[in-house]
Amino acid sequence: MLDYALAHARAHGLGPIVVNAFHLAEQVVAWAAQHDDVAVSVEAPEVLGTGGGMVRAKDLLAERFVALNADTLCDVDLTGLFAALDDADAALALRPLAPGERYGEVRVDAEGVISKLAEHRQIPPVGEERGGAHFTGVHALRRAQLDVLPTTGESCIVRQGYARVLHERRIVGRAHHGLWLDVGDPELYWLTNQKMLAGDLRLPLDPLPDAAWAEVGGRRVGGPHALRGGDRVRADGPFFIGRDVVFEGDAHIGPGTILGAGARVGAGARLEGVVVWDGCLVQPDAHIRRAVVYDGLGPELSELLTLGTR
């Protein structure tokens, strides 16, 4: 996900990049070391929130910058958001609320100024007010906006930042009607992978160079010859099999299945709509459908998350 976020930012000419880290920070630091223009700000010893994390990293930030969450996959126009700062102090990417979604509603008035910021603050609109949207977590802002936040400890850029200055009419909203998927939700994570296999996503990175054998969105690369034991596998597309995957015997890889690099599949396994993380083990004779196999305490202790059916 960090790779995708970095590619998204670079596609809009943004950089250098600052990554805020807390959970598994040592892995984030190791990832950043592979890139010349990426720095890391680590929240420690406690979580600092969306505002406190930026305050901690303030000295690394430009006078104007764009912030996005690495647990969402999107194609928000970062260039357009950044340009909006010519006439505003912050520009928030807003997405239409889908039926059943419970994100806080954000409204904008006729001048594009945010007049209602979920339940946190509301100001009188100028002209017609448009609602039915929510904040995507992608925004461009001036570094000076961080001055309204507490200088230490946890804080929220929305509740303690934007809400406090909404009356100044310098916080604007920009509509986003494109891709936005919250892969922090297990069901949506699984669905995102299925959309990738179907070729329905406009991704900033092409996943196929990392495949040993795949049929994705009508494209085919590699073949069973590229895998140990691959000649004993029946594979029905779309599917994605990463490098160094090992098949220990006959297996059936059904539509919607992704095998991460270095995964092992036991003899007799049958998979359909299954996402297997890098290095994980699928037990022999396992019959799994619509699930995620993820790493527990190591490959021999891979765990299974089975998703509900729709």
N, C-alpha and C positions, 0 to 999 in steps of 0.2 A: 504494500500500500504506500509506503514511503517512496518507492520508485515511481509509482504512478503520480503521486502528488508533486514530486520533483519534476517529472516530465511535463506535467500540466503548467507549472510555473515557468519552466524554461521555454515552453512553446509561446509564452506571452512576453518573453524577453526579460523576465524578472530574475533578480539575483544581485548579490549573493543571498543564500538561503539560511534561515535560522530555524532549527528544529527544537521545539520544546519537548522535554522528555521527563518521565517519572517512572512508570512501570517498565521494567526491563530496560532501564536506561543504558546499561552497559552494552546491550545489543544495538541500541540506537547510535551510541557513540562509535561502535565498531563499523556500523553501516556508513556513518557520515565520513569516517576516515578514508573511504574509498572515493570521495568526491572533493575536488579542490575548492569549491565555492560553498561548502556547507559547514556551518558551525552548529554546536549543540548547547542549549541552555538547560541545565538539569534542575528540576524542582526538588529540593531536599531541605529538611527531612520530611516535609509534609506536602500534600497536594496544594497547589496555590490557585487553582481555578483558571478560567479563561482570561480574567483580568490580571490576577497576580502573576501568572506565568509570563505575560508580556511585560509587566513591570520588572520582573527579575531579569528579563532579556533586553531591557530598554536600551542599554548602551550599545547593543549589537544591531539595533534597528535604525533604518533610515528615517528621514523626516516624514516621508510618506511610505507606506508599505501595505501589502496585502496579506491577510491572514486566512487560512483555510484549514479544515480538519482532515487529518489523514485517514480517518475511519469512514469517510464518504468518498464515493467515486462520482465525479461530476465533470461537466464541461462548461462551467460558468465562464463568462467573458471577463477574465481578469483585467484585460486591457481597458475595457469599458468602465469597469469599477474604478480603476486607478485614475482614469481621465476625469471621472466625476468629482474628484477631489479638487479640481480647479475652482469649483463653486460650492464646495461643501467640506465639512470636517470629517465625515465618514459616509461611506456608501455601502449599504447592505444588499446582498443579493437575496431576492424574495421569490419564493416558489409558490404557485397556486396550491392551496390545500386540497388534497384528494379526499373523497368521501370516507369518513371513518377515522381520518388522521386526527390526532389530538395535540398537535403542536399549537403553541399560542398564536393567536391571530395578530397579524401586523397589517395596518392600514396606512395608505399614503393619500395625500390630498392632491389637488389639481396642479400644484407646483412640484410634485414628486417628493415632497417632504414627508417624513414619517409622522403621522398624527396619532397613531396608537401602536404602542410597543407591547404586544401581548397584554398581560395583566399588570405590567410594571408601571406604565405611565401613559397618559392620554392628554393631548393638547387640542385646542380648537382648530379644525381644518380650515384651509383657505379653498373655497370652491368645493367642487364635488369630491367626495371621499370614496376611495376604492379599497375594498377589503378582500377577504378570502385568500390571504397569502400567509406564509410563515417564513421566518428567518432561516436561511440554509446553513448558517455558520460560516459563510464565505463573505468577507467584507474587506474593504480598503479603508484605511484611516490615517489621519495625521498622528504622528507620535505624541504631539501635545495633548491628544485626547486621554492619554494615560495619566496626565497630571491630576485628574479628578478622582483617581482611584487611591485607595490606601497605599502607602509606600512600602508596607510589609504585610505579610500574611495573605490569606485567601481572599479573593474578590472575583466578581463577575463583571465582564466588560459590558454586559447588557443591563443588569439590575443596578449596579453601582457606577456604571460609566455612562452609557448612552441615555438611560432613563433620567439621569440628573440634569442633562443638558438639552433634553428634547425641546424645551420651550425656546431655545435659541434658534430653532429652525435651521440647523446646520447638519442634521442627520437625514440623509435621503435614502430612498429605496429604488432598486433597479430590478425589474422583472426578469426572471430566468425561467424559460419554458423548456429547457433541454434536459440533459441527463443529470440526475441526482439520486444516488442510491446510498442509503445508510447501511454499510456492511457491518456495523457494530451490532446489528440485530441478526441472530443466527439464521432465521428464515430468509431475511433479505440478503444475507451473505450467500446462502445457497442459491437463491434466485439470481443473484448477480452472476454467479458462475455459469448458471444455465443460459442466461442471456449472452454471455461471452461465447459459449459453445455454439449458439445459434447464429452468431454473427450480428446480433442486434445492437451491440454497443460500439460507439465511436470512442475507442480507447486511445490515450496518448502514447501508449506503448503497444507494440504488436507482440502477443504472447507466443506466437508460433516458433520464433527462433529458439525458444527454450524446450521445444518438444522433440522427442525421439520418434514419435509416431502420433499423428493427430489427424482428425477430420473436423475442422472448425469452420462454420459459416460457409460451407461449400468448398473450402480449400483443404487440400490434403498434403501432408509432408511426411517424410520418413516412411517407416514400415516395420514389420515384425523383426526383420533382420537386424535392426538397430538395438534390439533388446535381448538380454539374456533370458532364454525360454520363450521368446516372443513367437516362435513358430508353433507353439502349443496353445495359442490364445485365439479365441474368436472375439472379434471386436466389431460392434455395430455403432455407426456414427449417429450423432456427433460425439466425439470423445477427444481427450487430450491425455497423452502419456508422456511424462517428463523423462529426462535423461537418467540413466543408471537404474531404472526400475527393473526389478527381478521378478520373474514368474517362476514359481517353484513346481509348477505342473500345469495341467489343463485348467483353463479359466475362461470365463465369459465376461467380457467387458461390454455392458449394455449402454444404450444411449444415455447421454447426460453424465457420463463418468469422467472424472479428472483424477489422474494419479500423479502426485507430486514427485519431484526428483528423488531418487533413492528409495522409493517405497518398495515394499515386498508384498507379493500377493501369493497366498498359500494355494496349494493344489485344490481344485474343485470349487474355488470361490466363484460366486456369481454376483456381479455388481450392476446396479442400474440407478442412474441419478445419484451417484455417490462421489463426494469430494474427499480425496485422501491426501492428507498433508505430506509434505516432504519427509522422507525417512520413516514413515509409519508402516505398521504391519497389518495386513488383512489376514485373519486366521484361516487356515485350511477349511474348506467346505463351508465357509461363511456365505450366507445368502443375505445380501443387504440391499435395501432400496431406499432412496430419498434420505440420505444421511450424510454426516460429516465424520470422517475418521481423523482424529487429531492426536497430537502428541501429549501423553501424560507425563510419566517420569522417564520416558525413553522409548525406543522403538518396540521393545518387547511388552510395553505396557500402554500401547495405543488405546485410546478411548473412543467410544462411539456416541455421537449425538444424533438421535433419530428425530426427524422433523415430522410435524403433523401433516396430514394430507389435506388437500383442498379439492 
